[in-house]
Amino acid sequence: MAQEGGFRAGLEDVVAGTSAICYLDGARGVLAYQGLDIHELARGASFEETCYLLWHGRLPDRAALGDLQSELAAARALPEPVLRLMRSLPASNGMDALRTLTSALAHTDADAGDASPKANYRKAVRLTGQIASLVATHGRLNAGGGPIQPDPALGHAANFLYMLTGDRPGALAARAFDVALVLHADHELSASTFAARVSAATLSDVHSAIVAAIGTLKGPLHGGANADVMRLLIELGEDATPERVEEAIRAKLARQVKIPGFGHRVYRTEDPRATHLRQMSRELGEKAGHPGWFRVSQQIERIVKDEKGLNANVDFYSASVYYTLGIPIDLYTPIFAVSRVAGWTAHVLEQYANNRLIRPRAEYIGPPYPQTFVPLDRR
Ligand SMILES: CC(C)(COP(=O)(O)OP(=O)(O)OC[C@H]1O[C@@H](n2cnc3c(N)ncnc32)[C@H](O)[C@@H]1OP(=O)(O)O)[C@@H](O)C(=O)NCCC(=O)NCCS
């Protein structure tokens, strides 16, 4: 909403920089990475191809893709001190652990202290490999299992599921997760990406920028929503009757409770990512013999659209997709980071390449200046 003095609450629709990475048209529901429509990428590209696209501005040929796959595979084994730290952390939620452990990775990075463009690119690749391993291994330890070594023969998505579950996933599960990673990889100046760019613009290091982004992603208004969606679905139950869903959702809306997974700052149409996740939720649910999550989700979607005119966003159907893939709820938001680290690092590299400190102004609304200073013994 526009306010006096040109200030817009939440910086809504404020253009805060230029970027060649992600094209977003909220009125038409268009999302494209480097001009390539997200629907085409979801249908045809792997997460690794998407990473290359975000980092280099073009899709890789076979040789370049092979090189990147090898570099990512080499990055997946976690440094021993970081594994030790992970084991020593008190029981904590996945995002808290990810934030701390990503920060710890900076201490073991082969390029620590080197801020050259080449070193920063290597950090981007390394962090993308390592963050997937951090999240999968944290999930293993939380479930009482031991870490699983990465399998270099597997793609990024399949290897993540393997390191998390100990089972090599089938083709449908691996591709579904791969598509989820492609869909989450970048989203222009989302709150976490903006946080990363603000940090990078001080010429702080790549790890610091990514830690800032992780802390920002954690919030329920951003990446935290996907876990909240699943909690809502579980609260209703896989076998919830249409009457129960209707009553519960309308009661929440009547109390002005926000339904997680709906609404968006930019999209005024369907979130193009939700289109794919909805389809995946239906297919995976049917295949797993649990069509109820999709059925209940669809009903919630109809009610929220009917009563508030709001569309499902990326987080709504990703919840049931991850649940059907057997992923613990605590990992849903960390998984967002497993993908978005590609976009964050692309934006950080872009910021460094054409940097100016990001330092906006605030409209002052405090006591009028000047106030009279009263010494301590007279207050
Ligand atoms: C995404 C989100 C943060 C965008 O926020 P925003 O652009 O600041 O929009 P607002 O929160 O001001 O919402 C505008 C109106 O829609 C309503 N609204 C927005 N999202 C809603 C939701 N998920 N459920 C119910 N009502 C919602 C608000 O209550 C507000 O209504 P009002 O004008 O009557 O007060 C917001 O839609 C939201 O909180 N969604 C739920 C969390 C979520 O899914 N986040 C992931 C985003 S990808």
The ligand as an SDF file (V2000), in Angstrom:
LIG
                    3D

 48 50  0  0  0  0  0  0  0  0999 V2000
    2.4260  -14.5680    1.0390 C   0  0  0  0  0  0  0  0  0  0  0  0
    1.9410  -13.4600    1.9530 C   0  0  0  0  0  0  0  0  0  0  0  0
    2.9690  -13.2640    3.0660 C   0  0  0  0  0  0  0  0  0  0  0  0
    1.8330  -12.1800    1.1190 C   0  0  0  0  0  0  0  0  0  0  0  0
    1.6330  -11.1500    2.0130 O   0  0  0  0  0  0  0  0  0  0  0  0
    1.1820   -9.6680    1.5930 P   0  0  0  0  0  0  0  0  0  0  0  0
    1.4470   -9.4020    0.1610 O   0  0  0  0  0  0  0  0  0  0  0  0
    1.8020   -8.7660    2.6060 O   0  0  0  0  0  0  0  0  0  0  0  0
   -0.3840   -9.7150    1.7460 O   0  0  0  0  0  0  0  0  0  0  0  0
   -1.1870   -9.5040    3.1090 P   0  0  0  0  0  0  0  0  0  0  0  0
   -0.6750  -10.3940    4.1780 O   0  0  0  0  0  0  0  0  0  0  0  0
   -1.2210   -8.0390    3.4060 O   0  0  0  0  0  0  0  0  0  0  0  0
   -2.6200  -10.0070    2.6760 O   0  0  0  0  0  0  0  0  0  0  0  0
   -3.5740   -9.2330    1.9510 C   0  0  0  0  0  0  0  0  0  0  0  0
   -4.9750   -9.6770    2.3730 C   0  0  0  0  0  0  0  0  0  0  0  0
   -5.1700  -11.0570    2.0230 O   0  0  0  0  0  0  0  0  0  0  0  0
   -5.3670  -11.8440    3.2060 C   0  0  0  0  0  0  0  0  0  0  0  0
   -4.5510  -13.0380    3.0790 N   0  0  0  0  0  0  0  0  0  0  0  0
   -3.3260  -13.1080    2.5270 C   0  0  0  0  0  0  0  0  0  0  0  0
   -2.8770  -14.3640    2.5750 N   0  0  0  0  0  0  0  0  0  0  0  0
   -3.8480  -15.0850    3.1900 C   0  0  0  0  0  0  0  0  0  0  0  0
   -3.9480  -16.4420    3.5270 C   0  0  0  0  0  0  0  0  0  0  0  0
   -2.9580  -17.2840    3.2580 N   0  0  0  0  0  0  0  0  0  0  0  0
   -5.0710  -16.8650    4.1340 N   0  0  0  0  0  0  0  0  0  0  0  0
   -6.0740  -16.0060    4.3890 C   0  0  0  0  0  0  0  0  0  0  0  0
   -6.0200  -14.7030    4.0950 N   0  0  0  0  0  0  0  0  0  0  0  0
   -4.9160  -14.2480    3.5010 C   0  0  0  0  0  0  0  0  0  0  0  0
   -4.8430  -10.9940    4.3620 C   0  0  0  0  0  0  0  0  0  0  0  0
   -5.4450  -11.3420    5.5810 O   0  0  0  0  0  0  0  0  0  0  0  0
   -5.1920   -9.6090    3.8820 C   0  0  0  0  0  0  0  0  0  0  0  0
   -6.5750   -9.4250    4.0770 O   0  0  0  0  0  0  0  0  0  0  0  0
   -7.1430   -7.9960    4.5460 P   0  0  0  0  0  0  0  0  0  0  0  0
   -6.7700   -7.0570    3.4130 O   0  0  0  0  0  0  0  0  0  0  0  0
   -8.5880   -8.2440    4.6970 O   0  0  0  0  0  0  0  0  0  0  0  0
   -6.4220   -7.6610    5.8250 O   0  0  0  0  0  0  0  0  0  0  0  0
    0.5680  -13.7940    2.5330 C   0  0  0  0  0  0  0  0  0  0  0  0
   -0.3260  -14.0840    1.4910 O   0  0  0  0  0  0  0  0  0  0  0  0
    0.6170  -14.9390    3.5240 C   0  0  0  0  0  0  0  0  0  0  0  0
    0.9040  -14.7270    4.7140 O   0  0  0  0  0  0  0  0  0  0  0  0
    0.3600  -16.2010    3.0600 N   0  0  0  0  0  0  0  0  0  0  0  0
    0.4280  -17.3430    3.9460 C   0  0  0  0  0  0  0  0  0  0  0  0
    1.8660  -17.7750    4.1220 C   0  0  0  0  0  0  0  0  0  0  0  0
    2.4510  -18.3570    2.8660 C   0  0  0  0  0  0  0  0  0  0  0  0
    1.8590  -19.2090    2.2130 O   0  0  0  0  0  0  0  0  0  0  0  0
    3.6760  -17.9270    2.5410 N   0  0  0  0  0  0  0  0  0  0  0  0
    4.4100  -18.4510    1.3970 C   0  0  0  0  0  0  0  0  0  0  0  0
    4.4910  -17.4320    0.3110 C   0  0  0  0  0  0  0  0  0  0  0  0
    5.1680  -18.1380   -1.1800 S   0  0  0  0  0  0  0  0  0  0  0  0
  1  2  1  0
  2  3  1  0
  2  4  1  0
  2 36  1  0
  4  5  1  0
  5  6  1  0
  6  7  2  0
  6  8  1  0
  6  9  1  0
  9 10  1  0
 10 11  2  0
 10 12  1  0
 10 13  1  0
 13 14  1  0
 14 15  1  0
 15 16  1  0
 15 30  1  0
 16 17  1  0
 17 18  1  0
 17 28  1  0
 18 19  1  0
 18 27  1  0
 19 20  2  0
 20 21  1  0
 21 22  1  0
 21 27  2  0
 22 23  1  0
 22 24  2  0
 24 25  1  0
 25 26  2  0
 26 27  1  0
 28 29  1  0
 28 30  1  0
 30 31  1  0
 31 32  1  0
 32 33  2  0
 32 34  1  0
 32 35  1  0
 36 37  1  0
 36 38  1  0
 38 39  2  0
 38 40  1  0
 40 41  1  0
 41 42  1  0
 42 43  1  0
 43 44  2  0
 43 45  1  0
 45 46  1  0
 46 47  1  0
 47 48  1  0
M  END
$$$$
